[in-house]
Amino acid sequence: MSEQLLPGYIIRRGSLLERSLLLKFMQRTYQDLFPNEDFSHLEQTVKQYFSSDTPLWWVEEEGEQGRNQFKIQNSKFKIEDSIPMPNAPFPMPHAHPPIACLWVGNAIDQVHGNRHAHIFILYVVPEHRRRGIGTALMEYVENWAIQRGDRQIGLQVFQSNKPALNLYNQLGYQTQSLWMVKFLSAEK
């Protein structure tokens, strides 16, 4: 089931069968920030954390064709990019490939002990950025979290990711803690 996120864009809940598509989006997210790194290890992250308790949403361009229509000449269709539809004899393709995703997990506030939503990934493909999709996704997940009784949302963002930092600051997110890392050498 999908609904309109913004004019021209729909949002739909992801399926556990879309693990490989989620992995591709995660790898693309990190490669945008660190283009010379290998992110094959993210497969283990998805395998370990992606479940029915960690919802995933996809954003697609709204189109004239229905979601259940399939055109054989669409050479971009891949089985891994499809989702099963109720009463369908085979997997049905999406009307359009996703242009954004939002994957959310659960965390425990270490000060008050309350469960809250934690954003694992928010990614919009470069061609669709600066159109309000990131903001709309953040508002969408905030409403979802409120409906399930959460009092806050957490996320982690790289300091070098200035566009994301600006978005989160504009939406009222504040730094609560700093994640500090020290790289260790084997030689002492």
N, C-alpha and C positions, 0 to 999 in steps of 0.2 A: 504494500500500500504506500502510495506517495502523496505528498501534499506540496503546494506551492511554498517555496521559501522566499523568493523574490520574483518579481515579474521576469519571466523567461527562464526561471530555474525551479526545479523541483527537488525535494529532499525525500529520501526513502531510507528505511531501516535496512541495514546490511544483514547478510546471512552468514552463518558459520561456514558455509560452502565457499565464501569469498576470501578465504585465507590468503591465497596467492595474490589476489588483487590488492589486499591490504598490505602485504609485504612489499609489493612494487611501489605503492604510494609511500610507505615508510622509507624505503631505500632512496626514492626520489627526493624526499624531504631532506634527508641528511646529505645527499650528494649535492643539493643546491648550496648547502652551507660549507661542505668539506669535499670539494670535487675530486680530490686526489686520493680519497680513502676507499677502502673496500668495506662494504656493509653487508656482506653475506651472513654475518653473525646475527643479523636482525631476524632471520628465520627462526632462531631459537627463542627470541623474545616473543614473537607472534605465537609460536607453538605453546609457550609457557603461559601467556597471559590472555590470549584471545578466547573468550568463552561466552556463553549466554549471559553471564554476569557483567560483561564488559561490552556495552553496546557500541555499535558502529553505524554511522550514517553516511550516505553518499549523496552528493549533489550532482545532478545531471541537467543539461540544457533541456528545456521544455520543447517538445517538437509537435508537429502536426500528426505524426503517426502514433498510433496507440502503443502502449507498452507491450502488448502481447503480439504485435505484428512482427513478422520476420521476413526480411528480403534476402533471398539467396545470394544476390549479387553483392551483398555487404561482405567484402573480403576481410574486414577487420574483426569480424565476429570470431571469438574463440570460446570453446567450452568453458574454460576457467573463468571467463568474464560473464558467465550466465548464472541465473538463479532459477531454482525450481519454482514453478507457479502451481498453485493448487489446481488439481484436476488436469494438469498438462501432461501429455504422454512423454515429453522430453523437456530438457531445460530450455527456457526461453531467453533470448538475448534482451539486454536493456535497449530501450529506444535509442539512447545515446550513451557513449562511454562516460564514466564519472569524471567530473572536472574538479571535484573537491571531496575531501573526506574528513570525518571527525570520529575519533575513537576515544572512548571514555572508560576509565576504570574506577576503582574505589580506593579510598585512602582513609586513614584514621588520623584525626587531628591529635597531635601528640600533646597538646596543652589541655584540651577539654575532653578528649576521648570520643568525639562524635565522628561517625562515618560521613564522608563527603565524596562528591565526584572529583575525579582527578583526570585531567585531559592528557591522554597519552600522545595524541597527534591531532593537529589541525593543519591541513594542507590544501592549498588552492593552486592549481596549475598556473604557471606564469601568464598565460594568455588570458586568464579570467580574473586576474588580480585587479585591485583598485576599483571594483564594481560593487562593493558592499557585501560580498559573499562571506568573508571572514567575520565581519560584524554580525551578520544575520545568523551564522552558525553559532557564534558565542551567545547570542540572545536566545537561540533555540535551546541550547544545552542548559542555559541558566533556567529557563522555564521548565525544562524536563527535571532538573535537579530540585527545584522548588516543589514541583508536584510530588516528588518521592520523599520530600521532607528534609532535604539537605539544607544546611545553613550557610554553606560556603562551597566554593569550587577552587581547586588548586591546579597548578600547572607548573611546568619547568620550561624555561626558555633560555637559549644561549644569549649571553651578553652581546655577541656579535650580530645577532639577528635583530637589527634596529627596526625594521618594519613591524615585526611581531611585537617587540617591546612597546612601540608607539601605540599599536592597536590595543594591547592589554592595558596600558596606562590610560588611554582614552575611555576605556570601558570601566575604569575604576579599580582595576587590580593593583595591589600594592605588594611590595617585597616584604615577605614575612621572615624569611630566612635566606641564608646564602649557602649554596652547595660549594664546598671548598675541596680542591683536589691538589695533591702533591704527587708528582711523578717520581717514582723510585727507581734508582739504578741498582743493578745487581752487584756492581762493584762498590766496595767500601774500603 
